[in-house]
């Protein structure tokens, strides 16, 4: 029966609509792309069109994700100070000027 989905802030589901024949299965992909450093909740719900049995005509579960700051890995330069901190050497530049 048709399975429909829509975008909720931070979440997206593909495909948006899907028909699952009896005694078969299908996969859907839920993408999580947070838009802020915050907690995001959504409800995934699939229903059986014209389903009459309340215990089997619906599948629902909560989705939960947290937006976080991105992580950066510095590959080069590899110089470190005595404490193990990364050493970045920049040339002297006057205020309002650019250096490349």
C-alpha positions in Angstrom: 0.0 0.0 0.0 1.2 3.6 -0.5 3.8 4.9 2.0 4.1 8.6 1.9 6.6 10.9 3.6 7.4 14.6 3.7 10.3 16.7 4.9 10.4 17.7 8.5 13.1 20.2 9.5 16.4 18.3 9.6 14.9 15.1 8.1 14.1 13.9 4.6 12.8 10.5 3.4 13.3 8.8 0.0 11.3 7.7 -1.7 8.4 10.0 -0.8 5.8 7.5 -1.8 6.1 3.7 -2.0 3.8 0.7 -2.7 4.7 -2.5 -0.9 3.0 -5.6 -2.4 1.7 -8.2 0.0 4.3 -10.4 1.6 7.2 -8.3 0.3 9.4 -5.6 1.7 11.0 -2.3 0.5 13.7 -0.1 1.9 13.4 3.7 2.5 16.3 6.0 3.4 16.0 8.7 6.0 18.5 11.5 5.7 19.4 13.7 8.7 20.8 17.1 7.9 20.6 19.3 11.0 20.1 23.0 10.3 21.3 24.2 13.8 23.0 23.0 17.0 19.8 21.7 18.5 17.9 18.5 19.1 15.6 17.4 16.2 12.6 15.0 16.6 10.3 13.6 14.0 7.9 10.7 13.6 8.2 8.1 10.8 4.9 6.7 10.0 3.8 4.1 7.4 0.1 3.2 7.1 -1.8 0.5 5.2 -4.2 2.1 2.9 -7.7 0.9 3.7 -6.3 -1.1 6.6 -8.9 -2.1 9.1 -6.9 -4.0 11.7 -5.6 -1.4 14.2 -2.7 -3.6 15.4 -1.2 -4.1 11.9 -2.3 -1.2 9.7 0.4 1.2 11.0 4.1 1.3 11.6 5.4 4.3 13.6 8.6 5.2 15.4 10.4 8.3 16.6 13.5 9.8 15.0 15.9 11.8 17.1 19.1 13.6 16.1 21.4 16.3 17.4 23.1 19.0 15.4 26.7 19.4 16.4 29.6 21.6 15.4 31.6 20.2 12.4 34.9 18.6 13.1 38.0 19.6 11.3 41.2 17.5 10.8 44.3 19.4 9.8 46.5 17.3 7.5 49.2 19.8 6.9 51.2 21.4 8.5 52.1 18.8 10.9 54.3 20.9 13.3 53.4 20.6 17.0 54.4 22.6 20.0 55.7 20.9 23.3 52.2 20.5 24.6 51.1 18.7 21.3 49.1 21.7 20.0 49.2 22.4 16.3 51.6 25.2 15.2 50.3 27.4 12.4 52.7 30.1 11.2 51.2 33.0 9.4 53.1 35.9 7.9 52.8 39.4 9.4 50.0 41.2 7.7 48.9 44.8 8.1 45.3 45.4 9.2 43.0 45.7 6.2 45.5 43.9 3.9 45.6 40.3 2.6 48.3 37.7 2.5 48.3 34.6 0.4 
